[in-house]
Amino acid sequence: MTAARQPIITVFGSSVPEEGSPAYATAMRTGKVLAAGGYGIANGGYGGVMEASARGAKEAGGRTVGVVCSIWKSRPNKYIDDIERTGSLPERLERLIEIGRAGYVVLPGATGTLAELAMVWELMCKRLLPKRPLVCVGAFWRPLIEMMVSERPAGAAYVETVPSPDELARCFPARRDD
C-alpha cells in the first residue's frame, strides 16, 4: 500500500516528553506499531509525543501528517510529511478528528489531550462521529475512563485501554496491499 493511500490514525498526547524519556519511547513505539500495520498517522505536528510518534512511524515506513495552528510560532517537527495549517485551536481539533478515519490513539497528556479524548469520545457517544477505535495506551487515562463509565455505562463501548503500544496491533488489524 502506498503511503498516500494509507488509512490514517490520529495520535493525541503531550508536547512535553523529550527524547530519551519513557514517554517519548512509548510514543515512538506507538508510531512504529501503527505504521508496521499499514497505517499512517496524524498528530499536532510539534514536539513531544507528536514528534516521537511521527518519528516512529517514519522509521517503519509510514506517512505522517501534522496539523499545526497559526496561534503558535513553533515549527513542525522534521518527521512530518504533510503539513496542514489551521487558524484556530477548535479548527485544529476538528481537522485531527476528521483525518483519523481509521481511529484514534491517546497517550498521556494534560488538558489539551484531555480535550481531544473527550471530544472524540463524546462525538461517538452522541453518534455524531462514526464509531472507530479509540484506544488509550497505558494506565494514565484509566481512572478517568472508569469514572466517566460509572456515570454513563454505555460510553464504555466507545473507548478502551491497552497496557502498551504493542497491544495496538490487536485494536488496529494489519492492513494489506489492495
C-alpha positions in Angstrom: 0.0 0.0 0.0 1.5 3.3 -1.0 2.0 5.9 1.8 -0.5 8.3 0.2 -3.2 5.6 0.4 -2.5 4.5 4.0 -5.5 4.9 6.3 -4.7 7.5 9.0 -4.9 7.1 12.8 -4.7 10.3 14.8 -2.4 10.2 17.8 -3.0 12.6 20.7 -0.6 13.2 23.6 1.6 15.7 25.4 4.0 18.1 23.8 6.3 17.8 26.8 8.2 14.5 26.6 11.8 14.8 25.3 13.9 12.3 23.5 15.3 9.7 26.0 12.3 9.8 28.3 10.0 6.8 28.8 7.0 8.8 27.4 9.0 9.6 24.2 9.9 6.0 23.8 6.3 4.9 24.2 5.1 7.4 21.6 7.9 6.3 19.2 6.9 2.7 19.6 3.2 3.7 19.1 4.1 5.2 15.7 6.2 2.2 14.7 3.5 -0.3 15.6 0.8 1.6 13.7 3.0 2.1 10.6 4.1 -1.5 10.6 0.4 -2.4 10.5 0.0 -0.3 7.3 -1.4 2.9 8.8 -0.2 6.5 8.5 -0.5 8.8 11.5 -1.7 12.3 12.1 -0.9 14.4 15.1 -0.5 18.1 16.1 2.9 18.3 14.3 5.1 19.7 17.0 7.3 18.2 19.7 7.0 15.6 22.5 4.6 12.8 21.7 3.8 14.4 18.3 7.5 14.3 17.3 8.1 10.8 18.8 5.0 9.2 17.2 5.8 10.7 13.8 9.5 9.6 14.1 8.4 6.0 14.9 6.0 6.0 12.0 8.6 7.3 9.6 11.2 4.7 10.7 8.6 2.0 10.0 7.7 3.4 6.5 4.5 5.2 7.5 3.1 8.5 6.2 2.8 11.4 8.7 0.5 14.4 8.8 0.9 17.3 11.1 -2.0 19.6 11.8 -0.5 22.8 13.0 -2.1 26.0 14.2 -1.2 29.6 13.4 -1.6 30.7 17.0 1.8 29.1 17.8 5.0 30.2 16.2 6.7 26.8 16.6 7.8 24.9 13.5 6.5 21.5 12.7 8.9 18.6 13.6 11.2 17.1 11.0 9.3 13.8 10.8 6.1 15.3 9.3 5.5 14.5 5.6 2.4 16.6 5.1 1.6 19.8 7.0 -1.9 21.2 7.3 -2.3 24.6 8.8 -5.3 25.8 10.7 -6.3 29.2 12.1 -7.6 28.2 15.5 -7.4 25.6 18.1 -11.0 24.3 17.6 -10.3 24.1 13.8 -7.2 22.1 14.5 -9.0 19.7 16.8 -11.8 19.3 14.2 -9.3 18.5 11.5 -7.4 16.0 13.6 -10.6 14.2 14.3 -11.7 14.3 10.7 -8.3 12.9 9.5 -8.4 10.0 11.9 -10.7 7.9 9.8 -9.0 4.7 10.9 -9.2 5.6 14.6 -7.5 7.4 17.5 -4.7 6.6 19.9 -4.4 8.6 23.1 -1.2 8.8 25.1 -0.7 10.5 28.4 -1.0 14.3 28.3 -2.6 17.3 30.1 -5.6 19.4 29.4 -5.1 19.6 25.6 -5.0 15.8 25.4 -8.0 15.6 27.7 -10.0 17.8 25.5 -9.0 15.7 22.4 -10.0 12.4 24.2 -13.2 13.9 25.5 -14.3 15.4 22.1 -13.7 12.2 20.1 -15.4 10.1 22.8 -18.4 12.4 23.1 -18.9 12.7 19.4 -19.0 8.9 19.1 -21.3 8.6 22.1 -23.7 11.1 20.5 -23.4 9.3 17.1 -22.1 12.5 15.5 -18.9 10.6 14.5 -18.9 7.0 13.2 -17.7 4.5 15.8 -13.9 4.0 15.3 -11.3 2.6 17.6 -10.5 5.0 20.4 -7.6 3.5 22.4 -5.7 4.9 25.4 -2.2 3.4 25.9 -1.1 2.7 29.4 -2.9 3.2 32.7 -2.8 7.0 32.7 -6.4 7.6 31.5 -7.9 4.5 33.1 -9.2 6.3 36.3 -10.9 9.0 34.2 -12.4 6.4 31.9 -13.7 4.4 34.8 -15.2 7.5 36.4 -17.0 8.5 33.2 -18.2 5.0 32.5 -19.7 4.8 36.0 -21.8 7.8 35.2 -22.6 6.7 31.6 -22.1 2.9 31.3 -22.9 2.9 27.6 -19.8 5.1 27.0 -17.6 2.0 27.6 -18.5 0.8 24.1 -16.5 3.6 22.6 -13.2 3.6 24.3 -10.6 1.1 25.5 -7.2 0.9 27.1 -4.2 -1.2 26.3 -1.2 -1.7 28.5 1.4 -0.9 25.9 1.8 0.2 22.2 2.4 -3.4 21.2 -1.2 -4.2 22.0 -2.4 -1.6 19.4 -2.0 -4.3 16.7 -5.0 -6.1 18.3 -7.1 -2.9 18.0 -5.9 -1.9 14.6 -5.5 -5.1 12.5 -2.7 -5.1 9.9 -3.6 -3.7 6.5 -2.7 -5.5 3.3 -1.9 -4.0 -0.1 -5.0 -3.6 -2.2 
